Amino acid sequence: MTCLVIFAKAPQPGVAKTRLISALGAVGAAALARAMLEHTLKQALAADLEAVELCMSPAPGDPAWRDVVLPTGVNYTAQGEGDLGERMDRAMQRALTLHQCPVLLIGTDCPALASEHLREAARQLAQHDAVLLPVADGGYVLIGLQAPCPDVFVHMPWSTSTVAAETLHRLAALGRRVWQGPLLHDIDEAADLAHLPASFTPLKHQEQSASSPIRTSANSS
């Protein structure tokens, strides 16, 4: 058995995917964030793991989530306060304690991440202490642990090209057996839009009109 925790921020214009606003505009960046959230939830449920949790910022029930349709079959929790590492560590420890099984933790920034990746990571985590799916910018899109390991989250240089390498270094120093999955691409900056799957093409094309008002069905987000 393996459980999955998804870290997500509400897809609000001007708040979500801010590094893409220069390319897509605030509404376009939020529309892409919403589409990637929906994709991630779909893949998570298709992976058929023991449980799926959406760990949200802001908390469930906040008006920021009012217009976001979320599926059934998912547990909804709040990320709470603290920096990214503190929030990830807290979510990981909570899920490990609650479910008493290995836990995978992912974000919503990687549309290349599919249910097959999640299932394989779960299989590998049954045989290793930790699993990691790195991304091309030096970070990672998935981390899985058999047991709490605060050392891989605290005082981490987040949003730098050394996150995955530093995480692997810390796990090795702790003597943890680690499986690494294939290198993927996440979508954080304008140059990353080249790696959007074909199903996201309409959103990618908003880049051409970001300098003028973007009129799409996602304007309500």
N, C-alpha and C positions, 0 to 999 in steps of 0.2 A: 504494500500500500504506500502511496505517495500523495501528498497534498500540495496544492499550488496556491501561492499568494501573488496577486497582481498589484503592483504599485501604480496608482493613477492619479492624475490631476484633472480637475474639471475642465472640459474643453471650452473655456471662455475666451472671446476675442480680447487681445491685449494682455492675456495672462498665460495662455497655453502656447507652447512652441514659439516663444518670443524671438528666437534666433532665425526663424523663418519668415518673420513679418516683412523684412526688407524684400523678400522674393515673392511672397504670396499675399501680403497685406494681412492685417489683424484678423479679419473675418476668414480669409482663406486659410491662414495658419490654424485657426481654431477648427475649421471644417476638416482639415487633415488630421488634427489631433482626435477629433470625434471619430473619424473613419478608422484610425488606427486602434482606438479603444474598442470599437465594435468588432474589428477584426481579431484583436487579441482575445476578447471574451469568447468569440465564436470558436477559435482554435483551442482555447482552454477547455471549453465544454466538450469539444470533439475528441480531446485526448482521453476522456473518460477516466480521470484520476479519482482518487478517493474523495477529495473535496476541493472546491475552488473558492477562494476568498478575494474580494476586491477591496484593497486597503486604500482608502480614499482621502484626498486633500482638495477642498475642505471636507469635513466629516459628512457622512450620510445624513440627509435631511436638510443640508444647507441649500439655500436658494440657487446656488451655482449649479446644482444638479437637477433643477426642476424640469428642464426641457430635454434631459438625457434619458432615453429609454434603456433601462437596464434589464437583463434577462432574469428569469427565475432560475432556481438551482444554484445560486451563487450566494455566499455569505458576504455581508457588507460591514466593514469596520472602518475606523478612523486611523489615520497615520499618527495623529497627535503632534506634539511639539518636538523641537529639536532639529539638529541638522540631518542631512540625508542618512548618514551612517547610523546615527542614534535611532532614527525611525525604522530603518531596515532591520537593525539588530533587535529592536523591540518586537517588530512584527514576526521575525523569524522565531524568536524565543517563545512568543505567545502561541504560534501555530504548532511548534514542536511539542509544547506542553499540552495543548488542547487535544491534538490529534494522536499523539504518541506514535508518530511515524515520520519518515524523512519528509523534508519540505523543500520544494522548489520556489524560488522567488524571481519574478520577472517584472519588467516594465512594459510600456505600451508603445515604445518608439521603434520597434523592429517589425515591419510588415512581412519580412522574410521568415520570421519565426512561425513555424507551422506546428500542427498537432503532432506530426511525426517527430519533430525535434523534442517536444515535451515528453512523449512516450519513451523515446530513446534515453533521454536524460534520467527519467524515472527508473528505467531498467539499469542504467549504469550506477545510479545512486544506491541501488540495492547491493552493489558489489564494491563500492568505494566510500570513502568518508565525505567526499565533496565532489561536485561537478561544476563545470564552468563552460559557458558558451561565449567566447570572445567576439568582439566586433572590431571592424577595421580601424576605428579611431583610437583604439587602445583601451577601451572600456570593455564591459561585458553586458550581455542582454539577459543572462540567466546565471544564477548561482543556486546550488542545492547543497544542503547540509544534512548529515545524519544526527548531529547534536549541536547545541549552541556553540558559537565560536565568535564572541565579540571582537576578537583581535582582527578579523577581516573587515570590520565595519568602522571601528573607531579610528580617528585621526587619519583617515584615508584622503589622499589628494583628489577628491571627486572632480569630474569634468576636466581631467587631464589625460594625456596619452599614456600614462603609466599605471592606470588603475588595475587593469587585468594582470599586468606583470607583478605589481606590488602584492596583489591578492594571492597570486600563485606563490610568490616568495614567502609570504607569511604562512600559508598553508604548509609549504614544504618545511619551514622552520619548526612548525608544530608537529611534524611527522605524519601529516594527514595524506592519505592516498587520494589522488585527484584524477578524475577523467575530464579531458577537454573535448568539447564538440567542435564542429566545423566553424570556421570564421564566417560571420554574417555582417550585414551592414545595417546600422540604425539610421534614422532620419532626424538629424538635429540641425543641420545648416543647409544653405541653398545648394551647395555642391552635392549633398547627399540625395537630392531629388532625382538624380540620375539612376538611383537604385530602387526607386519605387516600382513595385510590381505593376503589370499591365492594368489590373483592376483599379488602381489608384490614378490612372492616367488623367481623367477629367480634372482631378484636384491639382495634379502637377501642372496642367495647362493654365491654371490661374496665374502662374508666375508671369505670363505675358501681359496680364492686365492689372498687376498689383498696384500700379501707380494711379489707377482710377477705381471708383467704387466697384466692389465685387458683388454681383447680384446672383446668389445661388439659393437653393432651398435650405442651406444651412445658416442663412442670415439670422435665424431666430436663436442660434446658439451663442 
